[in-house]
Amino acid sequence: MASEKDAALAAVPNDNPTIFDKIIKKEIPSTVVYEDEKVLAFRDINPQAPTHVVIIPKVKDGLTGLSKAEERHVEILGCLLYAAKVIAKQEGLEDGYRIVINDGPSGCQSVYHIHVHLLGGRQMNWPPG
């Protein structure tokens, strides 16, 4: 299996449908931990911590990465972060957690559909890296 770095370097930044679009449409199975009218969250298939949840907007609206955010995306960005807080509580991460948004090839983004990683259940290190 290719590393995340290799996958990110091979990914082509565009607005085409992604694996996340298939997960939203229930065409690909996932372990959903949270869902509302705007957001879907599921367990990462390659977890980097005991708790590793991916949180995505159900409607991408051109928001392939954080660097593509425009003023019209403010609400969905807030919904993603609020969902992360709700999920962290639901997952019992009272001692803390980390939120990660990878952006672009150098940021190790491999899926061009904005998404937030919620990581917890262990002591995080600094600097992340």
N, CA, C and O atoms as CSV, one atom per row, in Angstrom:
chain,resi,resn,atom,element,x,y,z
A,1,MET,N,N,0.839,-1.180,0.000
A,1,MET,CA,C,0.000,0.000,0.000
A,1,MET,C,C,0.887,1.248,0.000
A,1,MET,O,O,1.845,1.345,0.767
A,2,ALA,N,N,0.555,2.183,-0.862
A,2,ALA,CA,C,1.333,3.418,-0.946
A,2,ALA,C,C,1.176,4.222,0.347
A,2,ALA,O,O,0.150,4.148,1.024
A,3,SER,N,N,2.195,4.974,0.663
A,3,SER,CA,C,2.122,5.819,1.847
A,3,SER,C,C,1.165,6.972,1.579
A,3,SER,O,O,0.827,7.257,0.430
A,4,GLU,N,N,0.734,7.631,2.648
A,4,GLU,CA,C,-0.139,8.796,2.501
A,4,GLU,C,C,0.568,9.875,1.691
A,4,GLU,O,O,-0.056,10.561,0.881
A,5,LYS,N,N,1.865,10.021,1.910
A,5,LYS,CA,C,2.627,11.019,1.161
A,5,LYS,C,C,2.611,10.684,-0.326
A,5,LYS,O,O,2.395,11.566,-1.156
A,6,ASP,N,N,2.836,9.419,-0.668
A,6,ASP,CA,C,2.807,9.011,-2.072
A,6,ASP,C,C,1.424,9.240,-2.679
A,6,ASP,O,O,1.308,9.706,-3.813
A,7,ALA,N,N,0.375,8.911,-1.919
A,7,ALA,CA,C,-0.992,9.114,-2.402
A,7,ALA,C,C,-1.269,10.589,-2.628
A,7,ALA,O,O,-1.912,10.959,-3.611
A,8,ALA,N,N,-0.789,11.435,-1.724
A,8,ALA,CA,C,-1.001,12.878,-1.868
A,8,ALA,C,C,-0.271,13.419,-3.090
A,8,ALA,O,O,-0.812,14.247,-3.824
A,9,LEU,N,N,0.942,12.960,-3.308
A,9,LEU,CA,C,1.711,13.438,-4.456
A,9,LEU,C,C,1.133,12.951,-5.779
A,9,LEU,O,O,1.298,13.605,-6.809
A,10,ALA,N,N,0.455,11.803,-5.754
A,10,ALA,CA,C,-0.156,11.252,-6.973
A,10,ALA,C,C,-1.541,11.825,-7.251
A,10,ALA,O,O,-2.015,11.774,-8.386
A,11,ALA,N,N,-2.189,12.369,-6.229
A,11,ALA,CA,C,-3.554,12.894,-6.387
A,11,ALA,C,C,-3.544,14.118,-7.290
A,11,ALA,O,O,-2.625,14.936,-7.255
A,12,VAL,N,N,-4.595,14.220,-8.100
A,12,VAL,CA,C,-4.733,15.362,-9.001
A,12,VAL,C,C,-5.781,16.306,-8.427
A,12,VAL,O,O,-6.950,15.939,-8.308
A,13,PRO,N,N,-5.366,17.525,-8.068
A,13,PRO,CA,C,-6.340,18.480,-7.530
A,13,PRO,C,C,-7.382,18.859,-8.588
A,13,PRO,O,O,-7.043,19.425,-9.627
A,14,ASN,N,N,-8.638,18.544,-8.316
A,14,ASN,CA,C,-9.729,18.925,-9.210
A,14,ASN,C,C,-11.038,18.837,-8.448
A,14,ASN,O,O,-11.062,18.481,-7.269
A,15,ASP,N,N,-12.119,19.162,-9.126
A,15,ASP,CA,C,-13.437,19.167,-8.490
A,15,ASP,C,C,-14.263,17.952,-8.917
A,15,ASP,O,O,-15.485,17.951,-8.770
A,16,ASN,N,N,-13.600,16.920,-9.443
A,16,ASN,CA,C,-14.307,15.710,-9.860
A,16,ASN,C,C,-14.841,14.958,-8.647
A,16,ASN,O,O,-14.366,15.173,-7.532
A,17,PRO,N,N,-15.825,14.075,-8.850
A,17,PRO,CA,C,-16.306,13.249,-7.736
A,17,PRO,C,C,-15.155,12.438,-7.127
A,17,PRO,O,O,-14.248,11.990,-7.829
A,18,THR,N,N,-15.219,12.267,-5.824
A,18,THR,CA,C,-14.165,11.550,-5.093
A,18,THR,C,C,-14.765,10.344,-4.377
A,18,THR,O,O,-15.970,10.101,-4.438
A,19,ILE,N,N,-13.909,9.607,-3.709
A,19,ILE,CA,C,-14.362,8.491,-2.886
A,19,ILE,C,C,-15.345,8.972,-1.822
A,19,ILE,O,O,-16.252,8.234,-1.435
A,20,PHE,N,N,-15.168,10.209,-1.346
A,20,PHE,CA,C,-16.088,10.739,-0.344
A,20,PHE,C,C,-17.484,10.936,-0.918
A,20,PHE,O,O,-18.474,10.733,-0.214
A,21,ASP,N,N,-17.580,11.329,-2.185
A,21,ASP,CA,C,-18.901,11.452,-2.823
A,21,ASP,C,C,-19.600,10.090,-2.845
A,21,ASP,O,O,-20.812,10.010,-2.645
A,22,LYS,N,N,-18.843,9.030,-3.085
A,22,LYS,CA,C,-19.415,7.675,-3.091
A,22,LYS,C,C,-19.840,7.251,-1.692
A,22,LYS,O,O,-20.840,6.551,-1.532
A,23,ILE,N,N,-19.088,7.670,-0.678
A,23,ILE,CA,C,-19.460,7.366,0.709
A,23,ILE,C,C,-20.746,8.107,1.069
A,23,ILE,O,O,-21.628,7.533,1.706
A,24,ILE,N,N,-20.862,9.367,0.670
A,24,ILE,CA,C,-22.072,10.151,0.935
A,24,ILE,C,C,-23.289,9.478,0.298
A,24,ILE,O,O,-24.361,9.429,0.901
A,25,LYS,N,N,-23.122,8.958,-0.924
A,25,LYS,CA,C,-24.226,8.304,-1.645
A,25,LYS,C,C,-24.456,6.865,-1.180
A,25,LYS,O,O,-25.336,6.173,-1.692
A,26,LYS,N,N,-23.654,6.421,-0.201
A,26,LYS,CA,C,-23.742,5.055,0.345
A,26,LYS,C,C,-23.389,3.994,-0.703
A,26,LYS,O,O,-23.828,2.848,-0.605
A,27,GLU,N,N,-22.591,4.383,-1.708
A,27,GLU,CA,C,-22.120,3.444,-2.726
A,27,GLU,C,C,-20.913,2.657,-2.222
A,27,GLU,O,O,-20.626,1.560,-2.701
A,28,ILE,N,N,-20.216,3.235,-1.252
A,28,ILE,CA,C,-19.086,2.576,-0.596
A,28,ILE,C,C,-19.420,2.516,0.887
A,28,ILE,O,O,-19.811,3.527,1.469
A,29,PRO,N,N,-19.274,1.355,1.507
A,29,PRO,CA,C,-19.606,1.270,2.935
A,29,PRO,C,C,-18.616,2.045,3.793
A,29,PRO,O,O,-17.437,2.170,3.460
A,30,SER,N,N,-19.122,2.555,4.895
A,30,SER,CA,C,-18.285,3.230,5.883
A,30,SER,C,C,-18.945,3.044,7.243
A,30,SER,O,O,-20.130,2.726,7.345
A,31,THR,N,N,-18.154,3.249,8.271
A,31,THR,CA,C,-18.676,3.175,9.632
A,31,THR,C,C,-19.007,4.601,10.065
A,31,THR,O,O,-18.149,5.328,10.565
A,32,VAL,N,N,-20.257,4.981,9.866
A,32,VAL,CA,C,-20.705,6.338,10.167
A,32,VAL,C,C,-20.835,6.503,11.682
A,32,VAL,O,O,-21.433,5.670,12.363
A,33,VAL,N,N,-20.266,7.591,12.190
A,33,VAL,CA,C,-20.363,7.889,13.625
A,33,VAL,C,C,-21.214,9.119,13.890
A,33,VAL,O,O,-21.636,9.355,15.022
A,34,TYR,N,N,-21.469,9.911,12.837
A,34,TYR,CA,C,-22.265,11.134,12.991
A,34,TYR,C,C,-22.780,11.542,11.616
A,34,TYR,O,O,-22.083,11.428,10.608
A,35,GLU,N,N,-24.026,12.022,11.606
A,35,GLU,CA,C,-24.578,12.539,10.362
A,35,GLU,C,C,-25.677,13.528,10.696
A,35,GLU,O,O,-26.505,13.289,11.575
A,36,ASP,N,N,-25.671,14.641,9.983
A,36,ASP,CA,C,-26.777,15.575,10.042
A,36,ASP,C,C,-27.063,16.023,8.612
A,36,ASP,O,O,-26.583,15.397,7.667
A,37,GLU,N,N,-27.828,17.084,8.437
A,37,GLU,CA,C,-28.214,17.479,7.087
A,37,GLU,C,C,-27.043,18.029,6.267
A,37,GLU,O,O,-27.133,18.068,5.040
A,38,LYS,N,N,-25.951,18.455,6.905
A,38,LYS,CA,C,-24.835,19.063,6.188
A,38,LYS,C,C,-23.531,18.280,6.235
A,38,LYS,O,O,-22.660,18.472,5.386
A,39,VAL,N,N,-23.392,17.404,7.214
A,39,VAL,CA,C,-22.105,16.769,7.497
A,39,VAL,C,C,-22.265,15.261,7.657
A,39,VAL,O,O,-23.278,14.778,8.162
A,40,LEU,N,N,-21.248,14.533,7.216
A,40,LEU,CA,C,-21.166,13.089,7.436
A,40,LEU,C,C,-19.794,12.801,8.038
A,40,LEU,O,O,-18.788,13.340,7.577
A,41,ALA,N,N,-19.749,11.956,9.060
A,41,ALA,CA,C,-18.482,11.599,9.698
A,41,ALA,C,C,-18.398,10.084,9.829
A,41,ALA,O,O,-19.372,9.419,10.182
A,42,PHE,N,N,-17.222,9.560,9.541
A,42,PHE,CA,C,-17.024,8.109,9.557
A,42,PHE,C,C,-15.609,7.788,10.012
A,42,PHE,O,O,-14.715,8.631,9.950
A,43,ARG,N,N,-15.422,6.557,10.469
A,43,ARG,CA,C,-14.101,6.119,10.932
A,43,ARG,C,C,-13.148,5.980,9.746
A,43,ARG,O,O,-13.518,5.457,8.695
A,44,ASP,N,N,-11.925,6.454,9.928
A,44,ASP,CA,C,-10.901,6.353,8.886
A,44,ASP,C,C,-10.500,4.888,8.726
A,44,ASP,O,O,-10.358,4.170,9.715
A,45,ILE,N,N,-10.319,4.449,7.490
A,45,ILE,CA,C,-9.950,3.039,7.258
A,45,ILE,C,C,-8.474,2.770,7.546
A,45,ILE,O,O,-8.056,1.615,7.621
A,46,ASN,N,N,-7.686,3.832,7.708
A,46,ASN,CA,C,-6.267,3.698,8.049
A,46,ASN,C,C,-5.983,4.612,9.243
A,46,ASN,O,O,-5.294,5.623,9.105
A,47,PRO,N,N,-6.518,4.251,10.418
A,47,PRO,CA,C,-6.447,5.167,11.564
A,47,PRO,C,C,-5.024,5.460,12.020
A,47,PRO,O,O,-4.162,4.583,12.055
A,48,GLN,N,N,-4.811,6.728,12.367
A,48,GLN,CA,C,-3.525,7.189,12.858
A,48,GLN,C,C,-3.539,7.422,14.366
A,48,GLN,O,O,-2.558,7.894,14.941
A,49,ALA,N,N,-4.661,7.086,14.997
A,49,ALA,CA,C,-4.826,7.207,16.453
A,49,ALA,C,C,-5.958,6.254,16.831
A,49,ALA,O,O,-6.708,5.820,15.956
A,50,PRO,N,N,-6.097,5.920,18.114
A,50,PRO,CA,C,-7.196,5.034,18.512
A,50,PRO,C,C,-8.565,5.539,18.048
A,50,PRO,O,O,-9.426,4.742,17.673
A,51,THR,N,N,-8.763,6.843,18.072
A,51,THR,CA,C,-9.955,7.440,17.487
A,51,THR,C,C,-9.510,8.272,16.298
A,51,THR,O,O,-8.736,9.216,16.455
A,52,HIS,N,N,-9.989,7.930,15.119
A,52,HIS,CA,C,-9.657,8.689,13.904
A,52,HIS,C,C,-10.913,8.730,13.051
A,52,HIS,O,O,-11.299,7.741,12.428
A,53,VAL,N,N,-11.544,9.907,13.039
A,53,VAL,CA,C,-12.794,10.113,12.328
A,53,VAL,C,C,-12.566,11.155,11.240
A,53,VAL,O,O,-11.903,12.168,11.465
A,54,VAL,N,N,-13.122,10.898,10.061
A,54,VAL,CA,C,-13.069,11.845,8.945
A,54,VAL,C,C,-14.436,12.522,8.865
A,54,VAL,O,O,-15.470,11.854,8.860
A,55,ILE,N,N,-14.430,13.847,8.802
A,55,ILE,CA,C,-15.669,14.633,8.782
A,55,ILE,C,C,-15.712,15.397,7.464
A,55,ILE,O,O,-14.787,16.142,7.138
A,56,ILE,N,N,-16.801,15.205,6.705
A,56,ILE,CA,C,-16.906,15.811,5.382
A,56,ILE,C,C,-18.238,16.538,5.215
A,56,ILE,O,O,-19.236,16.155,5.824
A,57,PRO,N,N,-18.253,17.586,4.389
A,57,PRO,CA,C,-19.535,18.205,4.055
A,57,PRO,C,C,-20.246,17.338,3.014
A,57,PRO,O,O,-19.600,16.747,2.148
A,58,LYS,N,N,-21.548,17.267,3.099
A,58,LYS,CA,C,-22.314,16.482,2.124
A,58,LYS,C,C,-22.350,17.162,0.759
A,58,LYS,O,O,-22.478,16.494,-0.268
A,59,VAL,N,N,-22.236,18.482,0.747
A,59,VAL,CA,C,-22.187,19.237,-0.504
A,59,VAL,C,C,-20.831,19.921,-0.572
A,59,VAL,O,O,-20.492,20.725,0.296
A,60,LYS,N,N,-20.062,19.606,-1.594
A,60,LYS,CA,C,-18.698,20.133,-1.717
A,60,LYS,C,C,-18.678,21.602,-2.160
A,60,LYS,O,O,-17.879,22.381,-1.640
A,61,ASP,N,N,-19.524,21.991,-3.089
A,61,ASP,CA,C,-19.635,23.378,-3.563
A,61,ASP,C,C,-18.277,23.975,-3.936
A,61,ASP,O,O,-17.988,25.122,-3.596
A,62,GLY,N,N,-17.444,23.198,-4.633
A,62,GLY,CA,C,-16.143,23.694,-5.061
A,62,GLY,C,C,-15.090,23.739,-3.977
A,62,GLY,O,O,-13.957,24.149,-4.232
A,63,LEU,N,N,-15.440,23.328,-2.778
A,63,LEU,CA,C,-14.515,23.374,-1.648
A,63,LEU,C,C,-13.694,22.087,-1.617
A,63,LEU,O,O,-13.936,21.191,-0.808
A,64,THR,N,N,-12.725,22.024,-2.513
A,64,THR,CA,C,-11.891,20.829,-2.611
A,64,THR,C,C,-10.805,20.807,-1.543
A,64,THR,O,O,-10.310,19.739,-1.180
A,65,GLY,N,N,-10.437,21.968,-1.044
A,65,GLY,CA,C,-9.426,22.088,-0.005
A,65,GLY,C,C,-9.592,23.423,0.692
A,65,GLY,O,O,-10.279,24.309,0.184
A,66,LEU,N,N,-8.975,23.574,1.840
A,66,LEU,CA,C,-9.126,24.807,2.606
A,66,LEU,C,C,-8.643,26.025,1.820
A,66,LEU,O,O,-9.213,27.109,1.949
A,67,SER,N,N,-7.615,25.859,1.020
A,67,SER,CA,C,-7.094,26.984,0.237
A,67,SER,C,C,-8.085,27.453,-0.829
A,67,SER,O,O,-7.914,28.533,-1.396
A,68,LYS,N,N,-9.094,26.671,-1.101
A,68,LYS,CA,C,-10.130,27.044,-2.079
A,68,LYS,C,C,-11.338,27.705,-1.407
A,68,LYS,O,O,-12.304,28.051,-2.087
A,69,ALA,N,N,-11.296,27.882,-0.102
A,69,ALA,CA,C,-12.430,28.448,0.624
A,69,ALA,C,C,-12.706,29.882,0.186
A,69,ALA,O,O,-11.794,30.681,-0.026
A,70,GLU,N,N,-13.987,30.175,0.060
A,70,GLU,CA,C,-14.453,31.518,-0.238
A,70,GLU,C,C,-15.450,31.908,0.846
A,70,GLU,O,O,-15.842,31.079,1.667
A,71,GLU,N,N,-15.853,33.158,0.843
A,71,GLU,CA,C,-16.765,33.631,1.880
A,71,GLU,C,C,-18.026,32.778,1.956
A,71,GLU,O,O,-18.570,32.577,3.042
A,72,ARG,N,N,-18.497,32.274,0.819
A,72,ARG,CA,C,-19.721,31.463,0.828
A,72,ARG,C,C,-19.550,30.134,1.571
A,72,ARG,O,O,-20.535,29.464,1.880
A,73,HIS,N,N,-18.310,29.757,1.854
A,73,HIS,CA,C,-18.033,28.490,2.535
A,73,HIS,C,C,-17.938,28.624,4.054
A,73,HIS,O,O,-17.745,27.625,4.746
A,74,VAL,N,N,-18.069,29.815,4.571
A,74,VAL,CA,C,-17.893,30.043,6.012
A,74,VAL,C,C,-18.819,29.157,6.832
A,74,VAL,O,O,-18.392,28.577,7.830
A,75,GLU,N,N,-20.073,29.046,6.429
A,75,GLU,CA,C,-21.022,28.249,7.214
A,75,GLU,C,C,-20.616,26.779,7.262
A,75,GLU,O,O,-20.631,26.174,8.335
A,76,ILE,N,N,-20.259,26.202,6.136
A,76,ILE,CA,C,-19.922,24.770,6.149
A,76,ILE,C,C,-18.620,24.525,6.903
A,76,ILE,O,O,-18.473,23.493,7.559
A,77,LEU,N,N,-17.674,25.456,6.820
A,77,LEU,CA,C,-16.441,25.294,7.597
A,77,LEU,C,C,-16.756,25.286,9.091
A,77,LEU,O,O,-16.194,24.495,9.848
A,78,GLY,N,N,-17.652,26.165,9.504
A,78,GLY,CA,C,-18.080,26.181,10.906
A,78,GLY,C,C,-18.801,24.899,11.283
A,78,GLY,O,O,-18.607,24.375,12.380
A,79,CYS,N,N,-19.631,24.391,10.383
A,79,CYS,CA,C,-20.356,23.135,10.651
A,79,CYS,C,C,-19.387,21.974,10.824
A,79,CYS,O,O,-19.598,21.114,11.679
A,80,LEU,N,N,-18.324,21.940,10.018
A,80,LEU,CA,C,-17.334,20.866,10.141
A,80,LEU,C,C,-16.653,20.907,11.507
A,80,LEU,O,O,-16.488,19.872,12.152
A,81,LEU,N,N,-16.260,22.095,11.944
A,81,LEU,CA,C,-15.579,22.196,13.235
A,81,LEU,C,C,-16.527,21.941,14.401
A,81,LEU,O,O,-16.133,21.328,15.393
A,82,TYR,N,N,-17.761,22.400,14.294
A,82,TYR,CA,C,-18.728,22.133,15.363
A,82,TYR,C,C,-19.014,20.632,15.438
A,82,TYR,O,O,-19.106,20.071,16.530
A,83,ALA,N,N,-19.155,19.982,14.281
A,83,ALA,CA,C,-19.370,18.533,14.272
A,83,ALA,C,C,-18.198,17.820,14.940
A,83,ALA,O,O,-18.398,16.842,15.660
A,84,ALA,N,N,-16.976,18.303,14.705
A,84,ALA,CA,C,-15.803,17.696,15.338
A,84,ALA,C,C,-15.911,17.761,16.855
A,84,ALA,O,O,-15.573,16.800,17.546
A,85,LYS,N,N,-16.377,18.879,17.367
A,85,LYS,CA,C,-16.551,19.035,18.812
A,85,LYS,C,C,-17.594,18.063,19.339
A,85,LYS,O,O,-17.389,17.429,20.374
A,86,VAL,N,N,-18.715,17.942,18.629
A,86,VAL,CA,C,-19.796,17.037,19.040
A,86,VAL,C,C,-19.306,15.589,19.017
A,86,VAL,O,O,-19.569,14.825,19.946
A,87,ILE,N,N,-18.606,15.223,17.968
A,87,ILE,CA,C,-18.109,13.851,17.829
A,87,ILE,C,C,-17.062,13.551,18.900
A,87,ILE,O,O,-17.057,12.460,19.471
A,88,ALA,N,N,-16.179,14.506,19.176
A,88,ALA,CA,C,-15.168,14.302,20.222
A,88,ALA,C,C,-15.825,13.982,21.552
A,88,ALA,O,O,-15.382,13.086,22.271
A,89,LYS,N,N,-16.881,14.713,21.878
A,89,LYS,CA,C,-17.601,14.434,23.128
A,89,LYS,C,C,-18.236,13.053,23.076
A,89,LYS,O,O,-18.142,12.288,24.036
A,90,GLN,N,N,-18.876,12.733,21.966
A,90,GLN,CA,C,-19.527,11.434,21.768
A,90,GLN,C,C,-18.519,10.285,21.890
A,90,GLN,O,O,-18.853,9.208,22.385
A,91,GLU,N,N,-17.284,10.525,21.435
A,91,GLU,CA,C,-16.233,9.498,21.445
A,91,GLU,C,C,-15.478,9.452,22.774
A,91,GLU,O,O,-14.568,8.639,22.935
A,92,GLY,N,N,-15.843,10.315,23.729
A,92,GLY,CA,C,-15.210,10.289,25.044
A,92,GLY,C,C,-13.819,10.893,25.078
A,92,GLY,O,O,-12.970,10.456,25.856
A,93,LEU,N,N,-13.578,11.890,24.247
A,93,LEU,CA,C,-12.253,12.498,24.177
A,93,LEU,C,C,-12.153,13.736,25.076
A,93,LEU,O,O,-11.694,14.793,24.643
A,94,GLU,N,N,-12.586,13.590,26.323
A,94,GLU,CA,C,-12.587,14.714,27.256
A,94,GLU,C,C,-11.195,15.264,27.520
A,94,GLU,O,O,-11.052,16.451,27.813
A,95,ASP,N,N,-10.164,14.429,27.423
A,95,ASP,CA,C,-8.801,14.862,27.715
A,95,ASP,C,C,-8.166,15.634,26.566
A,95,ASP,O,O,-7.066,16.165,26.717
A,96,GLY,N,N,-8.834,15.704,25.425
A,96,GLY,CA,C,-8.306,16.451,24.288
A,96,GLY,C,C,-8.243,15.618,23.026
A,96,GLY,O,O,-8.390,14.396,23.039
A,97,TYR,N,N,-8.021,16.319,21.954
A,97,TYR,CA,C,-7.986,15.705,20.632
A,97,TYR,C,C,-7.308,16.667,19.674
A,97,TYR,O,O,-7.029,17.812,20.029
A,98,ARG,N,N,-7.047,16.209,18.480
A,98,ARG,CA,C,-6.425,17.044,17.455
A,98,ARG,C,C,-7.330,17.075,16.239
A,98,ARG,O,O,-7.936,16.071,15.865
A,99,ILE,N,N,-7.408,18.262,15.623
A,99,ILE,CA,C,-8.119,18.464,14.369
A,99,ILE,C,C,-7.057,18.721,13.306
A,99,ILE,O,O,-6.159,19.539,13.506
A,100,VAL,N,N,-7.160,18.021,12.176
A,100,VAL,CA,C,-6.199,18.189,11.089
A,100,VAL,C,C,-6.957,18.419,9.793
A,100,VAL,O,O,-7.911,17.706,9.480
A,101,ILE,N,N,-6.520,19.426,9.042
A,101,ILE,CA,C,-7.014,19.642,7.683
A,101,ILE,C,C,-5.782,19.679,6.791
A,101,ILE,O,O,-4.986,20.615,6.868
A,102,ASN,N,N,-5.622,18.679,5.955
A,102,ASN,CA,C,-4.515,18.646,5.009
A,102,ASN,C,C,-4.915,19.461,3.782
A,102,ASN,O,O,-6.055,19.372,3.325
A,103,ASP,N,N,-3.989,20.252,3.249
A,103,ASP,CA,C,-4.305,21.063,2.083
A,103,ASP,C,C,-3.177,21.001,1.063
A,103,ASP,O,O,-2.043,21.391,1.343
A,104,GLY,N,N,-3.503,20.511,-0.111
A,104,GLY,CA,C,-2.550,20.458,-1.215
A,104,GLY,C,C,-1.532,19.348,-1.071
A,104,GLY,O,O,-1.458,18.690,-0.033
A,105,PRO,N,N,-0.742,19.140,-2.125
A,105,PRO,CA,C,0.245,18.055,-2.129
A,105,PRO,C,C,1.245,18.132,-0.974
A,105,PRO,O,O,1.524,17.114,-0.341
A,106,SER,N,N,1.782,19.301,-0.691
A,106,SER,CA,C,2.757,19.423,0.398
A,106,SER,C,C,2.112,19.279,1.764
A,106,SER,O,O,2.791,18.976,2.745
A,107,GLY,N,N,0.795,19.497,1.835
A,107,GLY,CA,C,0.049,19.299,3.075
A,107,GLY,C,C,-0.455,17.877,3.219
A,107,GLY,O,O,-1.158,17.564,4.180
A,108,CYS,N,N,-0.106,17.009,2.276
A,108,CYS,CA,C,-0.451,15.580,2.282
A,108,CYS,C,C,-1.948,15.339,2.054
A,108,CYS,O,O,-2.519,14.394,2.597
A,109,GLN,N,N,-2.582,16.209,1.240
A,109,GLN,CA,C,-3.982,16.000,0.902
A,109,GLN,C,C,-4.070,15.004,-0.246
A,109,GLN,O,O,-3.481,15.218,-1.305
A,110,SER,N,N,-4.802,13.919,-0.039
A,110,SER,CA,C,-4.931,12.899,-1.081
A,110,SER,C,C,-6.340,12.798,-1.651
A,110,SER,O,O,-6.538,12.161,-2.685
A,111,VAL,N,N,-7.328,13.418,-0.993
A,111,VAL,CA,C,-8.701,13.431,-1.498
A,111,VAL,C,C,-9.139,14.893,-1.594
A,111,VAL,O,O,-9.155,15.615,-0.598
A,112,TYR,N,N,-9.490,15.312,-2.800
A,112,TYR,CA,C,-9.850,16.713,-3.027
A,112,TYR,C,C,-11.343,16.956,-2.830
A,112,TYR,O,O,-12.094,17.246,-3.761
A,113,HIS,N,N,-11.722,16.820,-1.573
A,113,HIS,CA,C,-13.053,17.120,-1.036
A,113,HIS,C,C,-12.723,17.537,0.386
A,113,HIS,O,O,-12.280,16.707,1.180
A,114,ILE,N,N,-12.929,18.806,0.729
A,114,ILE,CA,C,-12.512,19.283,2.054
A,114,ILE,C,C,-12.932,18.272,3.121
A,114,ILE,O,O,-14.048,17.753,3.093
A,115,HIS,N,N,-12.046,18.006,4.040
A,115,HIS,CA,C,-12.363,17.093,5.132
A,115,HIS,C,C,-11.493,17.401,6.340
A,115,HIS,O,O,-10.385,17.927,6.230
A,116,VAL,N,N,-12.037,17.056,7.486
A,116,VAL,CA,C,-11.383,17.277,8.761
A,116,VAL,C,C,-11.103,15.917,9.384
A,116,VAL,O,O,-11.976,15.050,9.427
A,117,HIS,N,N,-9.883,15.742,9.864
A,117,HIS,CA,C,-9.537,14.537,10.618
A,117,HIS,C,C,-9.652,14.874,12.096
A,117,HIS,O,O,-9.093,15.867,12.560
A,118,LEU,N,N,-10.372,14.052,12.825
A,118,LEU,CA,C,-10.466,14.149,14.281
A,118,LEU,C,C,-9.654,12.988,14.841
A,118,LEU,O,O,-9.995,11.825,14.626
A,119,LEU,N,N,-8.582,13.304,15.558
A,119,LEU,CA,C,-7.677,12.292,16.113
A,119,LEU,C,C,-7.658,12.399,17.625
A,119,LEU,O,O,-7.564,13.496,18.175
A,120,GLY,N,N,-7.746,11.266,18.294
A,120,GLY,CA,C,-7.698,11.277,19.749
A,120,GLY,C,C,-7.511,9.892,20.313
A,120,GLY,O,O,-7.298,8.924,19.583
A,121,GLY,N,N,-7.594,9.815,21.627
A,121,GLY,CA,C,-7.450,8.540,22.300
A,121,GLY,C,C,-6.018,8.196,22.659
A,121,GLY,O,O,-5.750,7.108,23.167
A,122,ARG,N,N,-5.108,9.098,22.403
A,122,ARG,CA,C,-3.702,8.942,22.790
A,122,ARG,C,C,-3.093,10.321,22.932
A,122,ARG,O,O,-3.674,11.312,22.487
A,123,GLN,N,N,-1.916,10.388,23.555
A,123,GLN,CA,C,-1.201,11.650,23.680
A,123,GLN,C,C,-0.666,12.049,22.308
A,123,GLN,O,O,0.045,11.274,21.668
A,124,MET,N,N,-1.002,13.240,21.861
A,124,MET,CA,C,-0.473,13.767,20.614
A,124,MET,C,C,0.921,14.322,20.876
A,124,MET,O,O,1.244,14.687,22.007
A,125,ASN,N,N,1.733,14.387,19.851
A,125,ASN,CA,C,3.091,14.921,19.956
A,125,ASN,C,C,3.177,16.262,19.249
A,125,ASN,O,O,2.334,16.592,18.415
A,126,TRP,N,N,4.200,17.028,19.588
A,126,TRP,CA,C,4.435,18.306,18.935
A,126,TRP,C,C,5.917,18.426,18.648
A,126,TRP,O,O,6.717,18.090,19.521
A,127,PRO,N,N,6.323,18.876,17.501
A,127,PRO,CA,C,5.441,19.304,16.441
A,127,PRO,C,C,4.843,18.107,15.703
A,127,PRO,O,O,5.434,17.027,15.668
A,128,PRO,N,N,3.639,18.319,15.104
A,128,PRO,CA,C,3.090,17.250,14.272
A,128,PRO,C,C,3.986,17.170,13.053
A,128,PRO,O,O,4.797,18.086,12.914
A,129,GLY,N,N,3.955,16.324,12.267
A,129,GLY,CA,C,4.949,16.379,11.293
A,129,GLY,C,C,5.037,15.920,10.025
A,129,GLY,O,O,6.060,16.112,9.368
